[in-house]
Amino acid sequence: VTPQLKVDGEAIFDATGGTQTIAITANCEWQLISQADWLSFSVESGTGNAEVIITATEYVNIQGREETVEVRFEGGNIPIKISQKGLEAVMLNDEASANCYLVNFGEGLYAVKTSYKGNSLTEAIGDWTTASLLWQDKKGLITKISSNPEENLMFIDISDNTGNAVVCVKNAAGEILWSWHLWVADFDPDVTAFTTPEDYGDGSRWTFMDRHLGATVATPGSTGAFGLIYQWGRKDPFTASAAATEEERKIYDINGNELDNFHIMASNNGSLSLSILNPMTFYTVSYETGDWRDDSDDDLWGGVSLKKTIYDPCPVGWKLPVSDEAGKTPYGFLNRNNTTWIDNGRLFNETDWWLAGSGTRVLATGELNINIFGDTYGGLWTGTHGSTNPDPEYPALYGQYMFIGSGRLVSVGKDSRSQGMSVRSEEHTSELQSH
């Protein structure tokens, strides 16, 4: 009898994997040959007819994959092409990378390439093994984190909601190697951007977002406009108030369990390396310099180099505003005469550019503080360092900021770098050149 064998069916899997069945019709012995470790078979050899259940593992990748399995018998070899589709995800850093990704496409699956720190093209994060959610300020905002360490890919399932979350990658020892802020908000920052007046800046102009970094809305009076809080020079955020009081905004893990608030996790004696390992730790003022870290650096946010740095907390295409080469501050055009205090914030007259008084996190404790003189207040950091205390016995270092309050508005102030304040992003048109 002449050996004969026929294979019916094909196996095409989606990224989740699963099972497919093929039918073998034969009058002889046969054997399946495969080198793919992502495939398994209910039977790998037999005599005569059989149904073979093929199982594929989950595939956490963008690109699909294929494998040719051979069915060998005395009359020859018959190939079976097996394919698996990749995940259909929106790549958040397809063109450039940052420490924050603005997600304004709505519900879906998103991917981040996790090779380098911040916006760098050369400073590698290192070998990581797991990706996870650190916190989210809306229960169920992030529903799943998947990862492919070999391809340096992290996948994030985002629900139909708005809010903020921080995700990270860890090494085999469980140490955090780097973390990213996911800012989920339904707005296009280019459409609503605000540019400083032509008569200010001697040729320098700044184009800002219409809201604080992390704000889900720009509506005057809304607590969703408070955004997030940052220590000067750090890339990772902390929550602002949940109301126009010192009420902490709740944060959750991936399963919806409530986490400790940030002031409970506050610690002292910070350093740059510790801030990367512990992005949820607010480092209180611990040094004579007034800084949160032991070794101060005036250029953490690009105030010296005038470039976006790997510690900049803003999304792709945006950066911390800094003073220009002549020392002109980005907020110097604002004063009490051309702004009006409404809904716990400052409105630039004859425009809709509103600056929320979101409060601060206090340098000594990490606790929220939003009321002063019977009203709310806030501050907006710039990336430029403040003037140094001339007294050598008190070598304080500062960050430059704008004070926002009902009684006054100070365009150029300075405060301890340990203080936590708001940030408003400036348009950055040379993203790829600043790495």
Disulfide bonds with the S-S distance in Angstrom:
none
